[in-house]
Amino acid sequence: IAAKILCPIPLMFPLILYLWQTFAEWSDEMSIFENGLAYRSRMGSASCLWDEIEDYSVAGRGSVVSAIKKDDGTWIHIAMEMQGVEENVRPHLRTVIKWTGPEE
């Protein structure tokens, strides 16, 4: 009887992990302003002006923005299902190529 109860637990672990990650991000909140954004999650809150964005990261097939890197090196990780990111944040993102001099 104990085997019937304990054997399925390792198989259910990926499902439990997926559900935990999905529901944990539900309380995340992003506010868009004229000059930047503010983001609040269970990990804390962060704000970023549009001209402070140095880089960004995308995830998934649709190339959804998953994180924004500020010019001070800190990353703001965005929930995967956050609405409004593509319409409100994507236009302010740009790829900056830093030139380090000629290669030798």
N, C-alpha and C positions, 0 to 999 in steps of 0.2 A: 504494500500500500504506500509506503514512504517513497518507493521508486516512482510510482505513478504520479506522485505530487511533485517530486524534486526534478525529475528528468526534463519536463517542459520548460523549466525556469531558464536555463541557458539559451534556449531557442527564443524565448520571449524577450530577452535582454535588448536586442536591436529595436524591437517595437517600443519597448518602454523608453529607451533612450530617445528615439525619434519623437514620441509623444511629449516627453519632458521638454525637449528643445523647442518644439512647436508652441506649446502652451506657455513656456517661460517668456517668450518674446511678445506675447499678447499685450502686455502692459507697457511696452516701449512706445515712446511718443516723440514725434518730430515736429518742431515748429519752424516754419519758413518765414523769414523776414526779408525786407528789401535788401539788406546788406549782408545777410548770412543765414545761418541756421542754428538751432539749438536742439540737442538730442538727449532724451532721458531714457535710461534703461535700468534694469535691476543692478547693473554694475556701476551706476553713477550717472552723472550728467556731464555734457560737454557742449561747447559752443564753438562756432567757427565762422569767421567772416569769409565771404566769397574769395577775396584776394589772398587769404591765408592757405588756400588749398594748393598743395604741392603735387599730389598724386592721388590716384584712386585705384580701387581693385574691383573687378567684376567676377561674378560667379554664375554658373548655370548656363544653359543653352541660349537663353535670351540675353545674355550679357548684362544681367541686372547688377547695378552698383551695390556692392556688399560692404565696402569700407572706404573712408576718405582719410587721406594723410595730410595733416597740417604741416606748415613749414617749420614748426618746431620739432617735428619727428613723431608726434603722437598720432595714433590711428583712432578714428571713430568708426566702430563696427556697427553696421546697420542691419536690422532684422530682415530676414529673407523675404518676408511677406509685407514689408512696409509699403503702404500705398502712397503714391504721389512722388516717389523718388525720381522716376523717369521724367515726369512732366516738370517738376520743380527744381530738382538738383542737377540733373544731367546737363542742361544748358549752361551751367556755370563751371562745368569741369573742362579741363584742358590738359593735354599732355605737354609737359615741359621737359625738353631735352637739355640737360646740362652738359656743356662742352668742357672737357677737362684738358684740352690741349691736343696737339698732334700725337698720334700713336707712333711709337718708335719700334 
